[in-house]
Structures are given as structure tokens and as C-alpha cells.
């Protein structure tokens, strides 16, 4: 119950009590007392009401003060956010006039607050797209959108372009009428640049900056669509650098990378801006020449590329010369899609390599036929080992002073019902390409050593067996161990085995090859350099490795009688290796004149048809048992 009614009730009770008392005394006094009591009650009531009103006023004053403090705090909080946020913020009138701008926005755009206040922000941001601006504002005002957000470019005061995320929202009053627009701007230039770098990495070669395979596929897809629509032609040039691996191994991979960068620049400068140059990896490049109307134009471009690449290149202080081979396919004649065009250009590249390199070849239908035949031959070769189609022939080597057979060379042969007798060079080439050279070479080593052991058991204990080795064998980490195991298996002395390698094989990977050769020498195996005079083997390497034998290439022996230069080179090689204490062996000796020339020059051994053609194991056994004098040898 409230206090005011309580006072009234108390006053009335007092009046009743007083009246009751004084009625017994005197009515007049009772009336006076009643009025006095009532007056006092009313006075108390008024006093109480006044006190309550004062308390209400005080409470309202406190509430007002608290509200004002809270508003000040919120205003301070908003001001702090507005002034110190890294996001650019501005308040706009509905017509776009800037009313308030924070520090971040000024710094972002490079303007002072005075520069921006009063200008029309819409025209600054949307100077070229007023229709888009009108549509955005209309959607916000009509409540079709609560927030507009977009990525776009704008320009700073100094003219630099930056990328921003722009957010635009509408503020309404308590009557739901549009009052202001709030603009928030975030600088995303660094993010955009990072995205652009990632995009560039996805479509460009990191070493040369050229397009990569992904970009090439996109470009060719676009060119194909355009060529079909407009009935235009284009050319695809597939090229790689000749003997790049040898150069890379010689000058180092870092210098090789610099060389590739120079080549990439020269290729880029050889074509038009509408064409494309791409690097597939390693030393393989693809060029797409657009809008080709005449084949002659493509030929001129290909020749220009050959000429540009052939120019000397300075890398780490060294002057380097390198050549390239190019295969060319033409749309629409050589293929209707990228896969076919690439395949046919690759076939043409292979033909360019066959034609001596540093040239270009256009694709022809015959190339596909030859490639299919080659694939069939490779498939047949892949099954030859399992079908026991390989066998060995043996060719003897004779010491000139004693006319004694000192050694045998094992030569691979393959007999297939469909392909007949395939040449040894073709077998080795196919085996190298397919990777079969490893198991095939292992079979040759075991078979030759097994046969040598049989001849030793027959009494020919001074015979040695020469086996040719491939580059892939030298890249195996277990080759030396395999040689050791085979020699142990057949109980042969290490010096009974000769490992023949070519100068070219050594130069493909000099460091690793020499390491393997040193390991073989440690076993006691003899080392012979085959086809000497046609490669890059140096006298320094001969001394370092302590080579046992040098086989003079048959191309020199063939010309020693008719060509003075060949005779002089052969004589010089023999004199040099004899001086070094190395056995000289002449390959491909076929005539009596060659035989006598080599005797006069002091050659140690000879090998060739003048002694005998390569023989089967049975026929070689018979030959060893009854070797014919040289004068009676059938040529």
C-alpha cells in the first residue's frame, strides 16, 4: 500500500478518536480539534508528495546523465573505429557527396581530407559506368539488396591503380527514410598481385617465363576453334636442343639453365606477338605459328630459328655453340587436334635428328607408317629375350707380331621370324630407347663369360672376352657388383674381361662414367676405348684412367690407303698410344694393304674381316683349334 493513502487513513482515525473523546467534553472544542488534525494530515500528505517528486526529478537526472555518458562512450567507440580502422570508411549524402572520411581512406587514395570532402564519391569510383551505379543505388533504396560489394580498380592521386573491395550500405532514420550511404573500402592490391603470381606460375615456365604445357593447351584450343571458324591454318613446331645433355653435364646445371634462358629469348624474338612459344620441360620447346597461308613462310621461320640458335652464346665466361632440330606439323593437313599435331611434329623431329640434326623436317604420312613399324619392332624386341631369340657371334682379335689370337669380341644378334636378321646397331638403338638394354646387356655379359670359360677349359686360357657396354648400364648403381658376380660365378680372372665403351658414352656423363670405370679397374677388369678418334676423349683422361686398349675407329682404317689424312691420323694415334704403353687395336681391317700398313706403323692388334667374319660359338671354337695363316684367310 502507498504511503499517502495511509496518512489519510491515520488522520481520519485520529479525527474519529479525538471527536469521540471531546464529544464527551464539549462539541465546540471537538470541531476545532478535528479541523486541526485534518489540516495536519493534509500538510503531511503534501509534504510527502513533494518529497516523492524531488526523488523522481533526481532519478530522471541520473538516468539522463547515464544515458549521456553511454552515448558519449558509444560515440567515442564509433570514432575510434572510424578513425583507426585499416578499412577506408566514408559517409555520403544520398547524392554521393562525401560528408565524413576516415584517415585510412585518405591514406589509401593518397588524398587529404580537405581534397575529398564535398566531392562526389560516385563519380570518382564509377566514372565510366553510371548505369551500373544507378542500378546499385536503386536496389539498396528499394531494399532489394542490403549490401553491395564488388572488386574493382580505382586510381590514387599519383595515378597508380589499386585493387579494392568496395562495400556500400544504406542508413535509414527512425521513420525508415534513406538518410546516408556508408562506404567501406579495403585495399586488396597485394592479394591481387599474389593471385596473379600464382596464376602466372600455373601457366608459365618458372625458368624461362615462357608458356608451359597448360598455357599451350589453352592457346591451341583457342586457335583450333578460331581456325575452324575462319578456315585458317597454323603450324606447330616441336624442337629440342642437339646434345644439350652433354653441354649441361660439361658446364654445369646452373650454366645450363642460363643457356636455356638465352635460347628462350631467341625463340621469342623469332616469332610474332600473335604466335606462342612454350617450354615443355628440359630442352623441349613448342612454337605455334598462327594464320599460316603458305608452307614456305613456316620454312623461313624454322630456318630463322636455326640461324638464331646457332649464334655463339656466352655463359659464365664460356663461348658456347649449340644447334637444334625442328619437327613441323600443319593444321589441318597433319591433324585436327592438339594430340595428333604434337605426335606428328614429334615424328618429324625424330626424322630431323636422323638427318644429322641442325635442320627442320615437315611431317609426312610415311613417318607415321615408319613409326608404327618401329613400334611393332620394339614390341617384338621386348619379347625376344623371353623367346630365346638373341644369340652371340664372336669376332677374334689378332696380335700382329705373333699372329696369335689374343681375344674375342662378343657381338649381339637377333633372329626373328617376322623381321629376319636385324642389324646390331638397330638392335642396340631399339633396346636403348625401350630400356631393354639393361636386361639384354646383362644376358650378353653372362653368355659371353660362360662361353669364355668353356674356351679356357679347352686350353685357350690366354683369351680375353670384350663386351660392349651402354650408357644405361653405367647409370646403374650395381653395375660393378654385377660384373664381379659374373666373374666369380664362372671362376674367371678379372683381366680376362674387357669392357668396351665409346668416347661419346663417356662424355654423356663424364663424372659418373669415370667413377664406374675406376671401380672396374679396381676389380682388375681391362678397359678399352672403342671407336677412338670420333669423340672428345682427351690424353689427360687416358693418363688418369690408365686405359688398357684403344680401338681405332674403322672409318680411319677404311681410308688409310687412299686418303693421306686418314693415314696420318691413324699413324699419329698408334704412335701416341704406343708411347703411353697402351695396346692399339685397328678395327675393320679388310685388305692386305691395310694389314701391311698397320704392321709398318707398329699397331699392336687387328680385328676385322681380314681375319674372319663374326662366327657362331661352334665355328669360333673350330677356328681357335685350327686358325688359318693370314695369307690363307678368306676375305
NUPA-860630 format. One line per 10 residues: their letters; for each residue x negated, y, z negated of C-alpha. Coordinates in Angstrom, 1 decimal, m for minus. Layout:
N
a = X,Y,Z  ...
REM end
This chain:
635
xxxxxxxxxx = 0.0,0.0,0.0  m1.2,3.5,0.8  m2.2,5.9,m1.9  0.2,8.8,m1.0  3.4,6.9,m1.5  2.0,5.5,m4.7  1.5,9.0,m6.1  5.1,10.0,m5.2  6.5,6.9,m7.0  4.4,7.6,m10.1
xxxxxxxxxx = 5.6,11.3,m10.1  9.2,10.1,m9.8  8.7,7.7,m12.7  7.1,10.5,m14.8  10.1,12.7,m14.0  12.6,10.0,m14.9  10.7,9.2,m18.1  10.4,12.9,m19.0  14.1,13.5,m18.3  15.1,10.6,m20.4
xxxxxxxxxx = 13.1,12.0,m23.3  14.2,15.5,m23.0  17.8,14.8,m22.4  17.9,13.8,m25.9  16.5,17.2,m26.9  17.6,20.0,m24.6  18.7,20.0,m21.0  17.1,23.3,m20.0  13.7,22.2,m21.1  14.2,18.9,m19.3
xxxxxxxxxx = 14.8,20.7,m16.0  11.7,22.9,m16.3  9.5,19.9,m17.2  10.9,17.9,m14.2  10.1,20.7,m11.8  6.6,21.0,m13.2  6.0,17.3,m12.8  7.3,17.3,m9.3  5.0,20.2,m8.4  2.0,18.5,m9.8
xxxxxxxxxx = 2.8,15.4,m7.8  3.1,17.3,m4.6  m0.1,19.1,m5.3  m1.8,15.8,m5.8  m0.3,14.5,m2.6  m1.6,17.5,m0.6  m5.0,17.2,m2.2  m5.2,13.5,m1.3  m4.2,14.2,2.4  m6.8,17.0,2.6
xxxxxxxxxx = m9.4,14.6,1.4  m8.5,12.0,3.9  m8.6,14.5,6.8  m12.1,15.6,5.8  m13.2,12.0,5.8  m11.7,11.4,9.3  m13.4,14.5,10.6  m16.7,13.3,9.1  m16.2,9.9,10.6  m15.5,11.3,14.0
xxxxxxxxxx = m18.5,13.5,13.8  m20.7,10.5,13.0  m19.2,8.4,15.8  m19.8,11.3,18.3  m23.3,11.6,17.1  m23.9,7.9,17.5  m22.4,7.9,21.0  m24.6,10.9,22.0  m27.7,9.0,20.7  m26.7,5.9,22.6
xxxxxxxxxx = m26.1,8.0,25.7  m29.5,9.6,25.3  m31.1,6.2,24.9  m29.4,4.8,28.0  m30.3,7.9,29.9  m33.9,7.6,28.7  m33.9,3.9,29.7  m32.5,4.7,33.1  m35.0,7.5,33.5  m37.9,5.2,32.6
xxxxxxxxxx = m36.8,2.6,35.1  m36.1,5.2,37.7  m39.5,6.9,37.3  m41.8,4.0,36.6  m40.4,1.1,38.6  m42.6,m0.1,41.5  m39.5,m0.2,43.7  m38.7,3.1,45.5  m35.3,4.4,44.4  m33.2,7.3,45.6
xxxxxxxxxx = m29.7,8.7,45.0  m27.9,10.0,48.1  m24.9,12.0,48.8  m22.4,10.3,51.0  m23.7,12.2,54.0  m27.2,10.9,53.3  m28.7,14.0,51.7  m31.4,13.0,49.1  m30.4,14.2,45.6  m33.0,12.4,43.5
xxxxxxxxxx = m36.2,10.5,44.4  m38.5,8.5,42.1  m42.2,8.6,42.1  m42.6,5.1,43.7  m40.7,6.1,46.8  m42.7,9.3,47.2  m46.0,7.3,47.0  m44.7,4.6,49.3  m43.8,7.0,52.0  m46.6,9.5,51.4
xxxxxxxxxx = m44.3,12.5,50.8  m43.9,14.8,47.8  m40.6,15.0,46.1  m40.2,18.6,47.5  m40.7,17.2,51.0  m37.9,14.7,50.7  m35.2,16.5,48.6  m32.5,17.8,50.8  m33.3,15.9,53.9  m31.0,13.3,55.5
xxxxxxxxxx = m32.3,9.9,54.5  m30.2,8.1,57.0  m31.8,9.9,59.9  m35.3,9.1,58.5  m34.6,5.3,58.3  m32.2,4.9,61.2  m33.4,7.5,63.6  m33.0,5.1,66.5  m29.8,3.1,65.5  m27.0,5.4,64.5
xxxxxxxxxx = m24.3,2.9,65.4  m25.8,0.3,63.0  m25.9,2.9,60.3  m22.3,3.9,60.7  m21.2,0.2,60.6  m23.2,m0.4,57.4  m21.7,2.6,55.6  m18.2,1.8,56.7  m18.5,m1.8,55.4  m19.7,m0.5,52.0
xxxxxxxxxx = m17.0,2.1,51.7  m14.3,m0.4,52.8  m15.5,m2.9,50.2  m16.4,m5.4,53.0  m19.9,m5.6,51.5  m21.1,m4.8,48.0  m24.7,m4.6,49.1  m26.5,m4.1,52.4  m30.0,m5.5,52.6  m32.4,m5.6,55.6
xxxxxxxxxx = m36.1,m5.9,56.5  m37.3,m3.2,58.8  m40.2,m0.9,59.6  m40.5,2.8,58.7  m43.3,5.3,59.0  m45.3,7.0,56.4  m46.1,10.7,56.5  m49.5,9.9,58.1  m47.8,8.0,60.9  m48.7,4.5,59.6
xxxxxxxxxx = m45.9,1.9,60.0  m45.0,m0.2,56.9  m42.6,m3.0,56.5  m39.9,m2.6,53.8  m36.9,m4.3,52.3  m34.1,m1.7,52.1  m31.1,m2.2,49.8  m28.1,0.1,49.9  m25.2,0.1,47.4  m22.2,2.4,46.7
xxxxxxxxxx = m21.4,4.1,43.4  m17.7,5.0,42.6  m16.2,7.3,40.0  m13.5,6.3,37.4  m10.8,6.9,40.0  m12.6,4.4,42.3  m13.6,7.1,44.8  m17.0,6.9,46.5  m19.5,9.3,44.9  m23.1,8.4,45.8
xxxxxxxxxx = m25.2,5.8,47.5  m28.2,4.2,45.7  m31.2,3.2,47.9  m33.8,0.8,46.8  m36.9,0.2,48.9  m39.6,m2.4,48.4  m42.9,m2.4,50.4  m43.5,m5.8,51.9  m46.3,m4.9,54.3  m48.8,m7.2,52.6
xxxxxxxxxx = m46.3,m10.1,52.6  m45.6,m9.5,56.3  m49.3,m9.5,57.1  m49.8,m12.7,55.2  m46.9,m14.3,57.1  m48.4,m13.0,60.4  m51.7,m14.6,59.5  m50.0,m17.9,58.7  m48.1,m17.7,62.0  m51.3,m16.9,63.8
xxxxxxxxxx = m53.1,m19.8,62.2  m50.2,m22.1,63.2  m50.6,m21.2,66.9  m54.2,m20.2,67.3  m57.6,m21.9,67.1  m59.4,m20.7,63.9  m62.9,m20.8,65.6  m62.3,m19.0,68.9  m59.0,m17.2,68.3  m57.6,m18.9,71.5
xxxxxxxxxx = m54.2,m20.5,71.6  m54.1,m24.0,70.1  m52.1,m27.0,71.2  m48.8,m25.8,69.5  m49.0,m22.4,71.3  m50.0,m24.1,74.6  m46.9,m26.4,74.4  m44.6,m23.4,73.8  m46.2,m21.5,76.6  m45.9,m24.3,79.1
xxxxxxxxxx = m42.3,m25.0,78.1  m41.5,m21.3,78.8  m43.5,m21.4,82.1  m41.8,m24.6,83.2  m38.3,m23.1,82.6  m39.3,m19.9,84.5  m40.9,m21.8,87.3  m37.9,m24.0,87.8  m35.5,m21.0,87.8  m37.6,m18.9,90.2
xxxxxxxxxx = m39.1,m21.8,92.2  m42.7,m20.7,91.3  m45.8,m22.8,91.0  m48.5,m22.8,88.3  m51.8,m24.6,87.7  m53.2,m26.4,84.7  m56.9,m26.6,84.4  m58.4,m29.1,82.0  m62.1,m28.7,81.2  m64.8,m29.7,78.8
xxxxxxxxxx = m68.5,m28.8,78.5  m71.0,m31.1,80.0  m73.3,m32.8,77.4  m72.1,m30.5,74.7  m72.8,m33.1,72.0  m76.5,m33.2,72.9  m76.7,m29.5,72.6  m74.7,m29.4,69.4  m77.0,m32.0,67.9  m80.1,m30.2,69.0
xxxxxxxxxx = m79.3,m26.6,67.9  m77.0,m27.5,65.0  m73.3,m27.3,64.5  m73.3,m23.6,63.4  m75.1,m22.6,66.5  m72.7,m24.9,68.5  m69.8,m23.0,67.0  m71.3,m19.7,68.2  m71.7,m21.2,71.7  m68.0,m22.3,71.7
xxxxxxxxxx = m67.0,m18.7,70.8  m69.0,m17.3,73.7  m67.5,m19.9,76.1  m64.0,m19.0,74.9  m64.6,m15.3,75.6  m65.9,m16.1,79.1  m62.9,m18.2,79.8  m60.6,m15.5,78.6  m62.3,m12.9,80.8  m62.0,m15.2,83.8
xxxxxxxxxx = m58.2,m15.1,84.0  m55.3,m12.6,83.9  m53.4,m11.4,80.9  m50.4,m13.4,82.1  m52.4,m16.6,82.0  m53.3,m18.6,79.0  m56.5,m20.1,77.6  m56.2,m22.7,74.9  m58.7,m24.8,72.9  m57.5,m28.3,72.2
xxxxxxxxxx = m60.5,m29.1,69.9  m64.2,m29.8,70.2  m65.3,m28.6,73.6  m62.0,m29.2,75.4  m60.1,m26.3,76.8  m56.9,m25.9,78.9  m56.1,m22.9,81.2  m52.6,m22.2,82.6  m52.6,m20.1,85.7  m49.2,m18.6,86.3
xxxxxxxxxx = m47.4,m17.7,89.6  m49.6,m19.8,91.9  m48.7,m19.4,95.5  m51.8,m20.8,97.2  m54.2,m23.6,96.1  m57.1,m21.5,97.3  m56.5,m19.0,94.6  m56.8,m21.7,91.9  m60.0,m22.9,93.6  m61.5,m19.4,93.4
xxxxxxxxxx = m60.6,m19.1,89.7  m62.2,m22.5,89.0  m65.4,m21.6,90.8  m65.4,m18.2,88.9  m65.2,m20.2,85.6  m68.1,m22.5,86.7  m70.2,m19.5,87.5  m69.4,m17.6,84.3  m70.2,m20.5,82.1  m73.4,m21.3,83.9
xxxxxxxxxx = m74.9,m17.9,82.9  m77.5,m18.1,80.1  m76.2,m17.9,76.5  m78.3,m16.5,73.7  m77.6,m18.4,70.5  m79.8,m17.9,67.3  m82.6,m16.6,69.5  m82.5,m19.5,72.0  m81.5,m19.2,75.6  m79.1,m22.0,76.4
xxxxxxxxxx = m77.6,m23.1,79.7  m74.6,m25.3,79.9  m72.2,m26.4,82.6  m68.6,m27.5,82.6  m66.4,m29.9,84.6  m62.8,m29.0,85.5  m59.8,m31.1,86.5  m56.8,m29.3,88.1  m53.1,m30.3,88.4  m50.5,m28.2,90.1
xxxxxxxxxx = m46.8,m27.8,89.4  m44.5,m29.0,90.9  m46.6,m31.4,93.1  m48.6,m33.2,90.3  m46.0,m33.3,87.6  m42.6,m32.0,86.4  m43.5,m31.8,82.7  m46.4,m31.0,80.4  m47.4,m34.6,79.6  m47.7,m35.6,83.3
xxxxxxxxxx = m49.5,m32.4,84.3  m52.0,m32.9,81.4  m52.6,m36.5,82.2  m53.2,m35.8,85.9  m55.5,m32.9,85.1  m57.4,m35.2,82.8  m57.8,m37.8,85.6  m59.1,m35.0,87.9  m61.6,m34.0,85.1  m62.8,m37.6,84.9
xxxxxxxxxx = m63.4,m37.5,88.7  m65.3,m34.2,88.4  m67.6,m36.0,85.8  m68.1,m38.9,88.3  m69.1,m36.4,91.0  m72.1,m35.1,89.0  m70.4,m32.6,86.7  m70.5,m28.8,87.0  m67.7,m29.0,89.6  m63.9,m29.0,89.8
xxxxxxxxxx = m61.6,m31.5,91.3  m57.9,m31.3,92.2  m55.7,m34.2,91.2  m54.7,m36.7,93.9  m52.3,m39.7,93.8  m55.3,m42.0,94.4  m56.6,m41.0,91.0  m53.6,m42.5,89.2  m54.0,m45.7,91.2  m57.6,m45.9,90.2
xxxxxxxxxx = m56.8,m45.1,86.6  m54.2,m47.8,86.5  m56.7,m50.3,88.0  m59.3,m49.2,85.4  m56.8,m49.7,82.6  m56.0,m53.2,83.8  m59.7,m53.9,84.0  m60.1,m52.7,80.4  m57.3,m54.9,79.2  m58.9,m57.9,80.9
xxxxxxxxxx = m62.2,m57.0,79.3  m60.6,m56.8,75.9  m59.7,m60.5,76.2  m62.9,m61.6,77.8  m64.7,m62.3,74.5  m61.9,m64.5,73.2  m61.7,m66.4,76.5  m65.4,m67.0,76.6  m65.7,m65.1,80.0  m69.0,m63.5,79.0
xxxxxxxxxx = m72.4,m65.2,79.7  m76.0,m64.1,79.9  m78.6,m64.1,82.6  m82.2,m63.7,81.9  m85.0,m61.9,83.8  m88.6,m62.6,82.9  m91.5,m60.1,82.4  m95.0,m61.0,83.6  m98.3,m59.8,82.3  m100.4,m58.6,85.4
xxxxxxxxxx = m103.8,m59.6,84.1  m102.9,m63.2,83.3  m99.8,m63.6,85.4  m98.3,m65.2,82.3  m94.5,m64.8,81.4  m94.6,m62.9,78.2  m91.0,m62.0,77.6  m87.3,m62.3,78.7  m84.6,m59.6,79.0  m81.0,m60.7,78.3
xxxxxxxxxx = m78.5,m59.3,80.8  m74.8,m59.4,80.3  m72.5,m60.9,82.9  m68.7,m61.3,83.1  m66.8,m63.7,85.3  m63.1,m63.2,85.6  m60.7,m65.0,88.0  m59.0,m61.8,89.0  m61.9,m59.4,89.1  m64.7,m61.8,90.0
xxxxxxxxxx = m68.2,m60.8,89.1  m68.2,m57.3,87.7  m71.5,m55.3,87.7  m73.3,m55.0,84.4  m73.2,m51.2,84.4  m69.4,m51.3,84.9  m69.1,m53.8,82.0  m71.1,m51.6,79.6  m69.3,m48.5,80.7  m65.9,m50.0,80.1
xxxxxxxxxx = m67.0,m51.6,76.8  m68.3,m48.2,75.6  m65.0,m46.4,76.4  m62.8,m49.1,74.8  m65.0,m49.6,71.7  m65.6,m53.2,72.6  m69.3,m52.5,72.9  m69.8,m53.4,69.2  m68.5,m57.0,69.2  m69.8,m57.5,72.7
xxxxxxxxxx = m73.3,m56.3,71.7  m73.2,m58.5,68.6  m72.4,m61.5,70.8  m75.3,m60.7,73.1  m77.7,m60.5,70.2  m76.7,m63.8,68.7  m76.5,m65.6,72.0  m79.9,m64.3,73.2  m81.6,m65.1,69.9  m80.1,m68.6,69.9
xxxxxxxxxx = m81.4,m69.2,73.4  m84.9,m67.8,72.5  m85.0,m70.2,69.5  m84.4,m73.1,71.9  m87.3,m72.0,74.2  m89.6,m71.6,71.1  m88.7,m75.1,70.1  m89.6,m76.3,73.7  m93.1,m74.8,73.1  m92.7,m71.3,74.6
xxxxxxxxxx = m93.5,m69.7,71.2  m95.1,m66.5,72.6  m91.9,m65.5,74.4  m90.1,m62.4,73.3  m86.4,m61.5,73.9  m85.4,m58.0,74.9  m81.9,m56.9,74.1  m80.3,m53.6,75.2  m78.6,m51.6,72.5  m75.8,m49.0,72.8
xxxxxxxxxx = m75.2,m45.7,71.1  m72.3,m47.0,69.1  m74.5,m49.7,67.5  m76.9,m47.1,66.3  m74.0,m45.2,64.6  m73.1,m48.3,62.6  m74.4,m48.2,59.1  m75.0,m52.0,59.2  m76.9,m52.5,62.5  m80.3,m53.1,60.9
xxxxxxxxxx = m78.9,m55.6,58.4  m77.1,m57.4,61.3  m80.4,m57.7,63.2  m82.1,m59.0,60.1  m79.4,m61.6,59.5  m79.5,m62.9,63.1  m83.3,m63.3,63.0  m83.0,m65.1,59.7  m80.2,m67.3,60.9  m82.3,m68.6,63.9
xxxxxxxxxx = m85.6,m68.5,62.0  m87.3,m66.2,64.5  m90.3,m64.0,63.8  m89.3,m60.3,63.8  m91.8,m59.5,66.6  m90.0,m62.0,68.9  m87.2,m59.4,69.3  m87.4,m56.3,71.4  m84.7,m53.6,71.0  m84.5,m51.6,74.2
xxxxxxxxxx = m83.0,m48.1,74.1  m82.8,m45.3,76.6  m84.1,m41.7,76.2  m80.6,m40.5,76.8  m79.3,m42.6,73.9  m81.9,m41.1,71.5  m81.0,m37.5,72.5  m77.3,m38.0,71.8  m78.1,m38.2,68.1  m81.8,m37.9,67.5
xxxxxxxxxx = m81.8,m37.7,63.7  m79.7,m40.8,63.2  m81.3,m42.8,66.1  m84.8,m42.2,64.8  m83.7,m43.2,61.3  m82.4,m46.6,62.6  m85.5,m47.1,64.7  m87.7,m46.6,61.7  m85.7,m49.2,59.8  m86.0,m51.7,62.7
xxxxxxxxxx = m89.8,m51.0,62.8  m90.0,m51.8,59.1  m88.4,m55.2,59.9  m91.2,m55.8,62.4  m88.9,m55.6,65.5  m90.5,m54.2,68.6  m89.1,m51.0,70.2  m89.1,m50.4,73.9  m88.0,m47.2,75.7  m86.0,m48.1,78.8
xxxxxxxxxx = m85.7,m46.0,81.9  m88.6,m43.9,80.8  m89.1,m40.7,82.8  m85.5,m39.9,83.3  m84.7,m38.3,79.9  m86.1,m36.0,77.3  m88.3,m38.3,75.2  m91.4,m36.4,74.1  m95.0,m37.5,73.4  m94.6,m36.4,69.8
xxxxxxxxxx = m91.8,m38.9,69.4  m93.9,m41.6,70.9  m96.6,m41.0,68.3  m94.1,m40.6,65.4  m92.2,m43.8,66.1  m95.2,m46.0,67.2  m93.2,m47.3,70.2  m94.4,m50.7,71.4  m93.4,m50.6,75.0  m92.5,m48.2,77.8
xxxxxxxxxx = m90.4,m49.3,80.7  m91.0,m47.1,83.7  m87.7,m46.4,85.5  m87.2,m48.3,88.7  m86.3,m45.1,90.6  m90.0,m44.2,90.5  m91.2,m47.8,91.3  m89.0,m47.9,94.3  m90.7,m44.8,95.8  m94.4,m45.4,94.8
xxxxxxxxxx = m95.5,m46.5,98.2  m93.5,m44.0,100.4  m93.5,m40.9,98.1  m96.6,m39.3,96.7  m94.8,m37.5,93.9  m93.3,m40.8,92.6  m96.7,m42.4,92.8  m98.3,m39.6,90.9  m95.6,m39.6,88.2  m95.9,m43.4,87.8
xxxxxxxxxx = m99.7,m43.2,87.6  m99.5,m40.5,85.0  m97.1,m42.4,82.9  m99.2,m45.6,83.0  m102.4,m43.6,82.1  m100.6,m41.8,79.2  m99.1,m44.9,77.6  m102.3,m46.9,78.0  m104.2,m44.1,76.3  m101.7,m44.3,73.4
xxxxxxxxxx = m102.1,m48.1,73.2  m98.5,m48.7,74.3  m97.6,m51.6,76.7  m96.4,m50.2,80.1  m93.8,m52.2,82.0  m92.7,m51.4,85.5  m89.0,m52.2,86.2  m87.5,m53.1,89.6  m90.7,m54.4,91.3  m89.7,m56.0,94.6
xxxxxxxxxx = m92.6,m55.9,97.0  m96.2,m57.0,97.2  m97.3,m53.4,97.9  m95.6,m52.2,94.7  m97.2,m55.1,92.9  m100.8,m54.2,94.0  m100.3,m50.5,93.3  m99.4,m51.3,89.7  m102.4,m53.6,89.3  m104.7,m50.8,90.6
xxxxxxxxxx = m103.2,m48.3,88.2  m103.6,m50.6,85.2  m99.9,m51.3,84.5  m99.5,m54.0,81.8  m96.4,m55.9,82.8  m93.9,m56.0,85.6  m90.2,m57.1,85.9  m88.1,m57.4,89.0  m87.1,m59.5,92.0  m90.8,m59.9,93.0
xxxxxxxxxx = m91.0,m62.4,90.2  m87.4,m63.7,90.3  m83.9,m62.5,90.2  m82.0,m62.9,86.8  m81.4,m66.5,86.1  m79.0,m68.6,84.0  m80.3,m70.2,80.9  m80.7,m73.6,82.6  m82.5,m72.1,85.6  m84.7,m69.9,83.4
xxxxxxxxxx = m85.7,m73.0,81.4  m86.7,m74.7,84.7  m88.6,m71.5,85.8  m90.5,m71.4,82.5  m91.5,m75.0,82.8  m92.8,m74.5,86.4  m93.5,m70.8,87.1  m94.4,m70.2,90.7  m97.6,m68.2,91.6  m96.8,m64.6,92.6
xxxxx = m97.8,m65.3,96.2  m95.2,m68.0,96.4  m92.3,m66.2,94.7  m89.2,m65.8,96.8  m88.3,m62.1,97.1
REM end
